[in-house]
Amino acid sequence: MTPFHARTLATTLAVSLGIALAPSAQAITFDILGESGDVVGTFTPDAADWILAPGSGSGDIAAQSGGGFEVLLGQSVFGASEVATQDSHIYGAGLILPATGYGYRVNFSANLRTWDSYNIGESVQPLPGGSLGYWDLFAVNANTSDYYWNLVDQGIGSPGEPVALLRDSLVPMPPAGSVVRYTNPGDNAAALPGATWAWGGRDFAAGYFESIRTSSSVTVAASAPVFVSFVLDTATRESADNRFPSWGAFGVAGQFADVPDGAQGSAPGLSANNPLLPVDGNVSDGHFVFDTFVVVEGGPGTASFLFVDPVVAVGYEYQVSGGPSFAEVLLPTLGDADGYGIEVRPDDEWVLAGTVGDGGSFTFAAVVNRFRVMGIDPALGLDPMNPVAFVTGLKFDATGPVQIEMTAVTAAVPEPETYAMLGLGLALIGLRRARRERSVG
């Protein structure tokens, strides 16, 4: 397949940016790596280096004030409702980084929205009524073979043409609502080559959408030229249609394009059915960092609970970094007759602050920046790989930006004698996301 090259893009960027892009500190950066993996330089592309994906036009590359650029995805459906339609395409842009001795690290921000899913439930199950499928995928891919859109099967080849293109799932572990990072060791012919950052929705059902806002990077070790692609893929087979739209932007790391939520949608965190997810759930140490959430008077986290959703867990410690402190926690109703223990750590040891019944809430005597929930009955059989297991609501003592971190308890911890009757419990804090039902009529 011949790479899709939109020549009008070069003219558009040349006018807006003056041929060469702004210094690397103000743009998506392409760090040149040395032998030990340290940064030894930065590649700054010319405007003419950029190639548009088949579904994009020249307006999908936007200059930013002060320099740099952003790649806009699915602009025609920005802020669309769940019932809107979107052409089945691959949206985005890419470029070829020249050969170096040891490869590149690509730094970027992602501000993305979807009404759809990229998940078939092998590890992450939907809520009742939710539906699944490999539908819409956001990805940043760096490899030495070709652009993303030339590697995947979009069902547009000539009749009888041999099929040697990739089909869903394009990474071994589908995102299913969280970020997945994957580096192909070179022997997985069914997955994208090189290094991939990927995100897609967990499932779909009426009335809710999913979003992510984070900065990240991909690193590829190679001495050959590197193809880098920033895409939204709604076209790769077997799952491709024009329903349940997605949109967003990739841009400067630490800076975020203005991307609207879905019309008539409920933003993440407002309900237990659509909780705030970590910005990165693909970690092995059970540590999850949530995107900064702005607590406002009368909104989630003050007048109502802010619901957060870890991705895997066998127990959790909650912590906030700066800003408001924890004032109250709401636990789910799971049929745990003994309830839960709430621990705080004023000094170097965990201390029991109190107990709370199944489905109850606990108000801290004095606000805290750190606490944990213990004593979940192991007989409940909560699967630590199931992120819909344990919905937790949070309230804070003040307004303002708050960043929440959760760290998994992965080994048995002796229970304080004062609530030993609760049994040896490892908190399984997975949570739920409201999902949607695709109409296939």
C-alpha positions in Angstrom: 0.0 0.0 0.0 1.4 3.4 -1.0 1.6 5.9 1.9 -1.1 8.5 1.9 0.6 11.9 1.4 -1.5 15.1 1.6 0.7 17.8 -0.1 -1.5 20.6 1.1 -0.4 20.0 4.7 3.1 21.3 3.9 1.7 24.6 2.6 -0.7 25.0 5.5 2.1 24.5 8.1 4.6 26.5 6.2 2.3 29.5 6.4 1.4 29.0 10.1 4.7 27.9 11.4 7.3 29.2 8.9 8.5 25.9 7.4 10.4 24.7 10.5 8.5 23.9 13.7 9.2 25.8 16.9 12.0 24.7 19.2 11.6 21.2 20.6 10.7 22.4 24.1 7.5 23.9 22.6 6.4 20.9 20.5 5.8 17.2 20.5 9.4 16.3 21.1 11.4 13.6 19.3 14.4 13.0 21.6 17.4 11.3 20.1 18.8 8.6 22.4 22.4 7.6 23.1 23.8 4.2 23.7 22.8 4.2 27.3 19.3 5.5 26.6 20.1 9.1 27.6 18.9 12.0 25.5 21.7 13.3 23.3 19.7 15.6 21.0 16.3 16.5 19.6 15.0 16.1 16.1 12.9 19.0 14.9 10.9 18.2 11.8 10.0 20.6 8.9 6.4 21.1 8.1 6.8 19.2 4.9 7.9 16.1 6.8 4.3 15.5 8.1 2.0 13.0 6.4 -1.8 12.9 7.0 -3.6 9.7 7.7 -6.3 8.8 5.1 -9.2 10.2 7.2 -7.6 13.6 8.0 -7.4 16.9 6.2 -4.9 19.8 6.5 -6.9 21.4 9.2 -6.2 18.5 11.5 -2.7 19.8 12.2 -3.0 23.0 14.2 -0.4 25.5 15.2 -0.2 26.3 18.9 0.4 29.8 20.3 4.1 30.1 21.2 5.0 27.4 18.7 4.5 23.7 18.3 1.6 21.8 17.0 -1.2 19.4 17.8 -2.7 16.5 15.9 -6.6 16.7 15.9 -8.6 13.5 15.5 -12.2 13.3 14.3 -12.7 17.1 14.3 -16.0 16.8 12.5 -17.6 15.0 15.5 -16.0 17.1 18.3 -18.6 17.2 21.1 -21.0 14.9 19.3 -23.7 12.9 21.0 -23.8 9.2 21.4 -26.2 8.7 18.5 -24.1 10.8 16.1 -22.3 9.0 13.2 -18.6 9.1 12.2 -17.0 7.9 9.0 -15.1 4.7 9.3 -11.5 5.9 8.8 -8.0 6.2 10.3 -7.6 9.8 11.5 -4.3 11.5 12.4 -0.8 12.2 11.1 2.8 10.8 11.1 6.3 11.4 10.0 9.6 9.6 9.4 12.4 10.2 11.9 15.9 9.9 10.3 18.2 7.1 11.2 20.3 7.5 14.3 22.5 5.2 16.2 20.2 4.1 19.0 16.6 5.4 18.4 14.1 7.9 19.8 11.8 8.8 22.6 8.6 10.6 21.5 6.9 12.8 24.1 3.3 13.9 23.8 0.0 14.7 25.5 -3.3 13.0 24.8 -6.7 14.5 25.4 -9.2 11.9 24.1 -12.9 11.2 24.1 -15.0 8.1 23.1 -18.5 6.8 23.1 -17.1 3.4 22.0 -15.1 0.4 23.2 -11.9 -1.4 22.4 -12.4 -4.5 24.5 -13.9 -8.0 24.2 -14.0 -8.8 27.9 -11.1 -11.3 28.2 -9.7 -9.5 31.2 -12.1 -6.5 31.8 -15.8 -7.3 32.0 -18.6 -4.8 31.3 -21.3 -3.9 33.7 -24.8 -5.4 33.1 -26.1 -3.9 30.0 -22.7 -2.9 28.6 -21.6 -4.1 25.2 -18.1 -4.9 23.9 -16.1 -4.9 20.7 -12.8 -3.9 19.1 -14.3 -0.6 17.7 -12.3 2.6 18.2 -8.6 2.7 19.1 -6.3 5.7 19.8 -2.6 4.9 19.3 0.8 6.4 19.1 3.1 3.9 17.3 6.8 4.1 16.5 8.4 1.4 14.3 10.9 0.9 11.5 8.4 -0.7 9.0 5.7 1.8 7.9 3.0 4.2 9.0 0.2 2.7 11.2 -2.5 3.0 8.5 -0.4 1.1 6.0 0.0 -1.9 8.4 -3.7 -2.5 9.3 -6.5 -4.2 7.4 -9.2 -1.5 6.6 -11.1 -3.8 4.2 -10.2 -1.6 1.1 -7.9 -3.9 -0.8 -8.5 -5.3 -4.2 -10.6 -8.5 -4.5 -8.4 -11.5 -4.2 -5.5 -9.5 -2.9 -3.5 -11.6 -0.3 -4.3 -10.4 3.2 -1.0 -9.8 5.2 -2.3 -6.8 7.2 -3.0 -6.6 10.9 -6.5 -7.0 12.4 -7.9 -6.4 15.8 -6.7 -6.6 18.5 -3.6 -4.6 17.5 -2.0 -5.0 20.9 -1.9 -8.2 23.0 -3.8 -6.6 25.9 -6.6 -4.4 24.7 -6.8 -1.0 26.5 -10.4 -1.5 27.8 -10.6 2.0 29.4 -7.0 2.3 30.5 -3.6 3.1 28.8 -1.7 0.1 27.4 2.0 0.3 26.5 3.4 -2.5 24.3 6.8 -3.1 22.7 6.8 -5.9 20.2 9.9 -8.1 20.7 9.8 -8.8 17.0 8.2 -12.2 17.0 4.5 -11.2 17.4 3.3 -11.0 13.8 -0.3 -10.3 15.0 0.5 -7.1 16.9 1.7 -3.7 15.8 5.5 -3.6 15.4 7.8 -1.4 17.4 6.5 0.6 20.5 2.9 1.4 20.9 0.9 3.6 23.4 -2.8 2.8 23.1 -6.1 3.8 24.7 -9.7 2.9 24.0 -13.1 2.7 25.8 -14.1 -0.1 28.1 -17.6 -0.8 26.7 -20.6 1.1 25.3 -24.1 1.7 26.6 -26.7 4.5 26.5 -25.8 7.8 28.1 -22.1 7.6 29.0 -18.8 8.4 27.4 -15.2 7.9 28.5 -12.2 10.2 28.4 -8.5 10.5 29.2 -6.2 13.5 29.6 -2.5 12.6 30.2 1.1 13.1 29.0 3.2 10.1 28.0 5.9 8.9 25.6 7.0 5.9 23.5 10.5 4.8 23.0 11.9 2.8 20.1 15.5 1.4 20.0 16.6 1.3 16.4 19.4 2.4 14.1 17.1 2.6 11.0 14.6 5.4 10.2 11.5 5.4 12.5 7.9 5.8 11.3 5.8 7.6 14.0 2.0 7.7 13.8 -0.6 9.5 15.9 -4.0 8.0 15.1 -7.6 7.4 15.9 -8.6 4.1 14.2 -12.3 3.4 13.6 -11.7 1.4 10.4 -9.5 -1.7 11.1 -11.4 -5.0 10.7 -13.0 -7.0 12.0 -14.9 -4.4 14.0 -15.6 -1.2 12.0 -18.7 0.9 11.6 -19.8 4.5 11.8 -21.6 4.5 15.1 -20.6 5.7 18.6 -18.1 8.4 17.6 -14.6 9.2 19.1 -12.4 12.3 18.9 -9.5 14.1 20.6 -6.0 15.5 20.1 -2.3 14.6 20.6 -0.1 17.6 21.4 2.7 19.0 23.5 3.5 17.0 26.6 2.1 18.8 29.6 -0.2 21.0 27.5 -3.7 20.0 26.4 -5.8 20.9 23.5 -9.4 22.1 24.2 -11.4 19.0 23.5 -15.1 19.0 24.3 -17.0 16.2 26.1 -19.8 14.4 24.4 -23.2 16.2 24.1 -25.6 14.9 26.7 -22.8 12.8 28.2 -21.9 12.4 31.9 -18.3 13.3 32.7 -16.2 10.6 34.4 -16.3 10.7 38.2 -19.9 11.9 38.6 -21.4 8.5 39.3 -20.4 5.0 40.4 -21.4 3.9 36.9 -18.9 6.2 35.2 -15.9 6.7 37.6 -12.7 8.5 37.0 -10.1 6.1 35.7 -6.3 6.2 36.3 -4.3 7.8 33.5 -2.1 4.7 33.4 -3.4 1.2 34.4 -0.8 -0.8 32.6 1.6 -1.1 35.5 3.0 -4.1 37.3 3.5 -2.7 40.8 -0.2 -1.9 41.5 0.4 1.9 41.6 -2.1 4.1 39.8 -2.1 7.9 39.3 -5.3 9.7 38.4 -5.4 12.8 36.2 -5.8 16.0 38.2 -9.5 16.7 39.0 -10.7 20.2 39.9 -13.0 20.1 42.9 -15.6 22.9 42.8 -18.1 24.1 45.3 -21.4 22.1 44.9 -19.8 19.6 42.5 -18.3 16.1 42.7 -16.0 15.8 45.7 -17.9 18.4 47.8 -21.7 18.2 47.5 -21.5 14.7 46.0 -19.0 11.9 45.9 -16.2 11.8 43.3 -16.0 8.2 42.1 -12.6 6.7 41.1 -11.8 3.5 39.4 -8.5 1.6 39.8 -7.9 -1.0 37.1 -6.6 -4.0 39.1 -6.2 -4.5 42.8 -5.8 -6.7 45.8 -6.1 -3.9 48.3 -5.6 -0.2 48.2 -4.1 2.8 49.9 -5.5 6.1 48.9 -3.4 9.3 48.8 -3.7 12.8 47.5 -0.8 15.0 46.4 -1.4 18.6 47.4 -4.7 20.4 47.3 -7.8 19.2 49.1 -7.7 16.4 51.7 -10.0 13.4 52.1 -13.0 14.1 54.3 -15.3 11.2 53.7 -15.3 7.8 51.9 -18.3 5.8 50.6 -17.9 2.0 50.3 -20.0 -0.3 48.0 -22.7 -2.7 48.9 -21.3 -6.2 48.2 -23.0 -8.3 50.8 -19.9 -8.2 53.1 -21.6 -8.8 56.5 -18.6 -7.8 58.6 -18.0 -4.5 56.8 -14.6 -2.8 56.4 -11.9 -1.2 58.5 -10.6 2.3 57.7 -7.0 2.9 58.6 -5.0 6.1 58.7 -1.3 6.7 59.2 -0.5 9.7 61.3 3.0 8.6 62.0 4.9 5.5 60.8 2.3 2.9 61.5 -1.2 2.2 60.3 -3.9 2.9 62.9 -7.5 1.8 62.9 -9.7 5.0 62.6 -13.0 3.1 62.6 -15.2 0.6 60.9 -18.0 1.0 58.4 -20.8 -1.4 57.3 -21.3 -2.8 53.9 -22.5 0.1 51.7 -21.8 2.7 54.4 -19.8 5.9 54.5 -17.1 7.0 56.9 -16.3 10.5 57.9 -12.8 11.2 59.1 -12.5 12.9 62.5 -9.8 15.1 61.0 -9.1 15.3 57.3 -6.3 13.1 56.0 -4.1 12.9 52.9 -3.7 9.2 53.1 -5.9 6.2 54.2 -6.6 2.6 53.3 -9.6 0.3 53.3 -9.1 -3.2 54.8 -11.1 -6.2 55.8 -12.9 -7.1 52.6 -14.2 -10.7 52.9 -12.1 -13.0 50.8 -15.1 -15.2 50.4 -16.6 -12.6 48.0 -14.1 -13.9 45.5 -13.4 -10.4 44.0 -11.1 -10.9 41.0 -8.0 -8.6 41.2 -8.0 -8.5 37.4 -11.6 -7.3 37.3 -11.9 -3.5 37.5 -15.6 -3.5 38.1 -15.3 -5.1 41.5 -15.4 -2.3 44.1 -16.7 1.2 43.6 -15.4 3.8 46.1 -16.8 7.4 46.5 -14.7 10.2 47.9 -15.4 13.7 49.4 -12.9 16.4 50.1 -12.5 19.3 52.6 -11.9 22.0 50.1 -12.2 23.0 46.5 -9.4 23.1 43.9 -7.3 20.7 41.8 -6.7 17.3 43.4 -4.6 14.4 42.2 -5.4 11.0 43.6 -3.0 8.0 43.8 -3.9 4.5 44.7 -1.4 1.8 45.6 -2.3 -1.9 45.7 -1.8 -4.0 48.8 -0.3 -7.1 47.3 0.6 -9.1 50.4 -1.3 -10.2 53.5 -1.2 -7.5 56.2 -2.0 -8.5 59.9 -5.2 -6.9 61.0 -5.2 -4.8 64.1 -6.7 -6.7 67.1 -9.5 -4.1 67.4 -11.1 -5.4 64.2 -9.6 -8.9 63.8 -13.2 -10.2 63.7 -13.3 -8.7 60.2 -11.0 -11.6 59.0 -7.8 -11.3 57.1 -8.8 -9.1 54.1 -7.0 -7.8 51.2 -8.8 -4.8 49.7 -9.8 -5.3 46.2 -10.6 -1.9 44.9 -11.6 -2.3 41.2 -14.5 -0.1 40.1 -17.2 0.3 37.7 -17.8 2.2 34.5 -21.2 2.7 33.0 -21.4 1.1 29.6 -23.4 1.3 26.5 -25.4 -0.9 24.3 -24.6 -0.9 20.5 -27.7 -1.0 18.3 -26.9 -3.3 15.3 -30.2 -3.1 13.7 
